[in-house]
């Protein structure tokens, strides 16, 4: 895991800096809340952890017994 410190208005470039996969920008920091903006291609799924976990549970393939 990579942990970075950023201030409001600063960005993190994901991927090759010349052709980035996307950019994460710190929009605002108020108390213990941080607002982030994600600039990625539309086809890139971005989910909060709790939603990603829920989707993973809901999408588990149902196993059928072998014939």
QUIHU-V21644 format. One record per backbone hydrogen bond with DSSP energy under -0.5 kcal/mol. CO is the residue of the C=O (numbers start at 1). NH is the residue of the N-H. If there is no record, write none. Layout:
CO_NH / CO_NH
//
This chain:
1_3 / 4_6 / 7_10 / 10_26 / 12_24 / 13_15 / 14_21 / 14_22 / 16_19 / 21_41 / 22_14 / 23_39 / 24_12 / 25_27 / 25_37 / 26_9 / 28_35 / 30_33 / 33_30 / 34_36 / 35_27 / 35_28 / 37_25 / 37_39 / 38_40 / 39_23 / 41_44 / 43_45 / 48_52 / 49_53 / 50_54 / 51_55 / 52_56 / 53_57 / 54_58 / 55_59 / 57_60 / 61_63
//
